[in-house]
Amino acid sequence: MSTSLYRDSQMEQELHSKIDAAANERHGGAVPADVQERITTEKQHIFGSGHGTLLAVAAKLAEFSESRGCPVGFRGLTGNLYLSYLLGLAAVDPMELGLRWEGCLGLDGTRTPQFTLNVAGGLLEDMAAYLGELLPGYDPSGEHPAIRLCPHALMDRIWEARRGGSALTVGDLLSDGNLIARAYRDDVAGIPVLGDLEGFQDLARQLEPESFSDLVKIMGLCLAPEVWFQAERLMGQPDRFQRLIGTREDVYDLCVRHGVGGDDAFHVMRQACHGRLSPEYKDMLAAHGISGLPWDTLCAAGYLYPRGQCADYMYWALALLARELCPCQV
């Protein structure tokens, strides 16, 4: 059964109200104009293309998991949607990350969003049963499921930490310079993602990240080893993180900085992040003056992960690290 054809008007109406309430709560009742425009646009595309129930189901799954003591994480492009952030599907504001909604929904807004949620393994069976209640007849084991639940060690640890008495509400975590430094200087062997990514701390020590966004780029770099060569060539340069390509959105940003139009930049990003940049786009990029290290990186990239996914992993990994460093403050 296609979830895009499954419509529940009551569930969708509830979702409208839930989105508006979450936006007002997050912004103290005064939602900024650019944020409201983003919310309105995403709503128009999601509901107008028949995917409102799909988003409502994903949000209910996140609530179900949270009610049992664990948030959800995500894979893929779910985090490009500001609605995902409002509904608890993404931990980091996509507008602060520079993520376009088009990355999830396509340039015309009609692409079916795919919600792949990282969940605690101990909750997987109950969540799968709940998904069956929400979408009777839906088979999540198909080739390209619109909603998929995946057990992940990071969420297992978050669940364990919360059951141990910590709510893991970390406040200023993303701007904590000391925590950012300790993520690559201290022993993080027990922290999922930070301790599992081959070369993460070595690359970070070479590049010396100063912000959460810098860490996100390094995580993307670790997941795309064919472009590791950038680290050595950028060491010690003051603008190294602006020039570093670690995630697919870095390709988009690079193109825009060189005067490539938004739609073309989007198509270049989609091609380059799957390692298949066409001759036509290569010629266009060369005409816009993209050369040297950025050019070498674009030509070498095989698969680049979405910035939002890398940010979500990094957020929860830092939350665990913050708890282990000072449990009383989280």
N, C-alpha and C positions, 0 to 999 in steps of 0.2 A: 504493500500500500504506500502511495506517495504521500508524505506528510504535507506537501504543499497543497494537496487536494482535500486535506482534512481540515474542516473549519468548525470552530466552536465559538459562536457569537458571544456567549456569556463569558467565556475564558478571555476572548479578545477585549471585551469591554472592561473587564477587570484589569487587564494588562494596561490599557490606556490610563486608568485611574492610578494604578501602581506606579507607572512611569512618572506621571505628573507629581504625585506625592513625594516620590524619591527625589525628583529634581528640586522641589521646593524645600525639602528638608536639607539637602546637601548645600543649597545656596541661601539658606536662611530666609526663604520666601521671596527673594529677589534674584531670579534667574537672569544672568547676563544675556544680552541680546544675541551674541554669537553662539552661546550655548543653546539658547532657545531655538535659534535657527537650525542648528545641527539636530536637535531633538525632533523638530517638526519635519525636517527633510528625511531623517531616518524612519520616522513613523510613516510618512507618506509612501516610501518605497517598501517597507516591510509589510504594512497592511494592504497597500495597493496591489502588491504582487502576490497576495494570498499567503504570506508567511507569518501572519500575526499569531496564529495558534502555535506554530513551531517555536517562536520566541517565548510564548507564554509557557509552553511545556518545559523549555530549558530553564526558565526562571523558577518554575515550581520545583524542578529537580534541585536547583541551587538552594531553595528554601528548605526542602526536605533534608538535604545534607547538613545545612547549617543548624536545623532544629535538633540534629543528632550530634552536634558538637564539632562539625568540620565544614569549612568553606569548600567550594570547588575551585579547581584551576581549569585551564583550557589549553588546547592545542590549536594551531591554525590561525584563522583570521577573525575568530569571534571577537577578540578584544579590539578590533578596529571600530566597533560600534559603541557609541557613547551610551546607547541603551543597555548594552551589556554591562557597562560600568555601573550604571544606576541600579541594575537588577541583581548585582552581586555575582555576575559571571566573570568579571575581570576585576583585578585588584588595583590597577593603575589607570588613571585618567588617560584615555586615548588622545584627547586634545593636547594634553601636556607632552605626550610622546610624538605629536605630529602625525598621527595615524588618520588616514582618510577613510571615510565610510565606504568609498568605492572599492577599497581593497577586499571587503567582504561581500559587497552586493553587486560589484561590477559597475562600469561607467554609466550604464543606463538604469542601474538600480534593480534589475530584474533577476540577477543571479540568485539561486537558492542558497541561503546561508547554511553552513554546516557547523553544528555544535558538537565538538568533541570535548567532553568534560573529563578532566583528571579528578578522580575520586579516591577516597580511602578504600583500600581493598576490603576491609571489614564491613563496609557499607554497600558494596557493589551489588550483592544479591537483593537486598531490600530496595535499592534504587532501581534496579532492573525491573523488579516486580511493580514498583510505583509507575515507572515509564509505561508498562503494559496497561495499567489502569487508566493512565492519561490518554494513551493512544491505542485503543483496542485494535488488535490486528496488525499493528506495526511490527516489522521484523528488523531489528537493529543490526542483524548480521549480514545484510546485503553488501554489495560491492562498494557503494558510495552512500552510506547511511547519513541522513540529515542530522540525526542525533545518535551519538555514540558515547558510551561510558567506559572509561579506561582506568584501571587501578594504577596508582602511581605512588612510589615510595615517599615522595615529598609530602603528599597529602596524608599518608600514613603517619608521618612524624608530626604533622600539624595536629592531627586528631589525638595522637598520643600526648602531645604537650598540653592540649586543652583538657584532656581527661585528667592530667596531672595537676590541674588547678589554675593554669594560665589562660587568660582569654586571648592572648596574642594580639592585643590592640596596641600597635606600635607607634602611633602618632607621627612624629617627625622622622621616621625611619629613612625615608628616601633622601633626606638632606643631612643625615648624620655622617659627617666626614670621618669621624673616628671609626664608625662601623664599616664604612666603605673601605677604609684602609685595612682594617682587620680581616676583611673578607679575602684578601690576597696575601696578607702577611702572617696570619695566625694559622694554627693547625685546624683545618676544616674537614678532616677526614670523615667525621661522623655526620656531616651535613649533606643530605641529598642534593644533587646538582653541583654545588660548589665543590664537594669532595669527589664527585664522580666524573667531572669533565676533564678529560686528558689535556694537560697543558694550561688549564685556566690560570693557575697562580703564576706559572712561569711567564705567560703572556702579559698578565696584569703587572707583574713586577717590571717588565720591560717598558710597558706603556704608561705606567703610573696614573691610573684613573683617579679623577677628583670628584666625580659625580656619579649618581645612579645611572644616568644615561651612558656614561663612559663604560660602566660595568656591563650594561646591556649589550653594547657593541662588542665587547670582548667575549661575552657569552656566545653571541652569534658567530664570532670568528672561530671559537672552539668547535662549534657545530658544523663549520664549513672549512675543514682543514686544508683544502686546496688553495685557499687564499691567505694562509698563515704568513706567507712571505711579506705581507704588508708590515707586520710588526717590526721586523728587523730594519726595514727601510724607513720607517717612521720614527724610530727611537730617538728621543731627545728633541724632536721638533715641536715647537709651541702649538702648532695647529693640527697636531697629529689626529685628534679624534674627529675633527671636522672632515678630514680626508680619508679616514678609515671606513672601509665598507665591511660591515659585519652582519647586517640584516638587509632584507630586500628593500625596506624603505630608505636605506642609505643610498641605494641606486637612484631612487626617485629624487631624493634631495640633491644628489650630485647633478642630475640632469637639469633640474630647475635652476641651480646656481649657475649653470653654463648657458642659460637662456632657452632651453628646450621647453616647448609648450607643455601644459599640464597633461593633455591626453596622450601626446607622444611619450612623455616621461613615464606615464602609467604603463603604456605598452612595452617600453624598454624594460621597466622594472619586472613586468610579468615574464618577459622572455629571458632576461639575464639571470633571474633567480632560479631558472630551470636549465640554465646552461645551453640555451639555443638562441643566441642573439643573431638576428637575420643580417645578411649583407647590406640590405637597405638601411637598417638602423645603425649598423656600424659606420656606414658612409655619413649618415646624418650626424652622429656623435663626433666623428672626426671633423666635420665641417663646423661644429660648435666648439672646437678647440679642446676636446677631451683627449688627453694624451698622458704619457708617462705612467705613473703608478695607478691612477684610476683606470686608465685604459687596459693595462695589464690585468687588473683585478676583474674588470668586466668580462674580459676574454677568458679568464681562468675559472670563473665561478661555475660551480656545478649546481648546488642547491643552496639557496640562502633562506634561512628561517625568518618568519615574520617578526618584526620588532616587538609587537605586543606579546607574543608567546614568550620570547626571551625575557621581557620585562616581568611577566607574571611569574615565571620560574624564579627570577632573581629576587623579586619581592618576597615570596614565601621562604626562600632560602635565607635571606637576610633576617626575616622575622624569627626563624629558628636560631640563627646565630645570635641575635639580640637577646633572646631568651636565655641562651646558654651563658652569655657573658654577664647578664644582670637580670636574673629571673624576677626580682622584686619589682622591676620597672616595666614589665610587659604583662 
